[in-house]
């Protein structure tokens, strides 16, 4: 995305799954040896809100590694972005997070 303030989707804020507030470390996989640190701020089985540097460009789809009670790698699709906050939807069913 060229502008970090633009949104990908102006969809209504109704959620298909309840999100839980968390504070977990994450990594966005940008290439074979290129990882970008992020913070997962809320999480559900269908998506998440993550925090990254506002000037960091992100692809439309990427792997998101989340370190919680276990280590999970999800395929994430960029849904919206506001400054340093990014909303992603998981492709496929993620299952319950702890």
N, C-alpha and C positions, 0 to 999 in steps of 0.2 A: 504494500500500500504506500503510495507516495505521501499522503497526508495522514499523520497519526491521529488527527481529530475526526476524520471522516468515518461514517458508520457503514457497515456492510449490509445491515438489515435494520429496518425501522419496525420490526415486528412488535406486536403488543407484548407487555411484560408478563402475561400469564405463563406459568411454567407447567410443563407436562409432568415434571417430577419435582418433589420438594428438594431444595438445596440446603445444605448444612454449612454453617460457617466453620471454616477451618483455617489453619495457618500452617501450611506444609510447603516444603521445598519441592521445586519441580525443575525440570530441564526440558527445553524445547530442542528437538533434534533438527538442525538445519543442514546437516550433511554428515558424511561418514565419520568425520573427526571434528565436527563443529557443533557444540552444545551451547545453548543460551540459558543462563540461570533465570528462574522466575519464581514467584511466590503464588501458591494456590490459595485464594481467599475464600471461595465457597465452592461446593462440590455436590453433584448428584450423580445418579447412574446415567444421566443423559448429557451432562455438560459441566462446565466449570467457569468461574471467573478467575482470571490470573492477572498478576501485576508484572509488567515488564517496563523497561525504559521507554519513555514516550517517543523517542526518536528511532527506536529499533524497528526496522521493517520486518514484517512477518509474511510468510506465504499463506495462501488460502487454506491449505491443508498441511498438517505436520504431525509428527509423533510427539506426544507429551508424556514424559516420564514423571510419575508422581511418587514421592517417598512419604509413606504414611506408616501404618503398622506393617504393611508389606510394600513391595515395589511393584508398581503397575505401569505399563506402557499402553497408552491409548492413542488411536488415530483421532485427531481433533480437527474440526473445520471452523475457521474464523467466522463468527456471526456478527460481532459488533466491536467497536473500539472507541474509547473515550479517554484521551490523554494516556495515562499509564495503565488503565484497566482494559482488559480484553475478555470478551465473552466467547466461549467456544462450545460447540456441540460435538459430542462423541459420535463417531460412526460405529454402528453396531451397539449391542447392549453391554454396558460396562459392569453391571452388577452392583451390589452394595459396596459402599466405601466405608471405612472406619477411620 
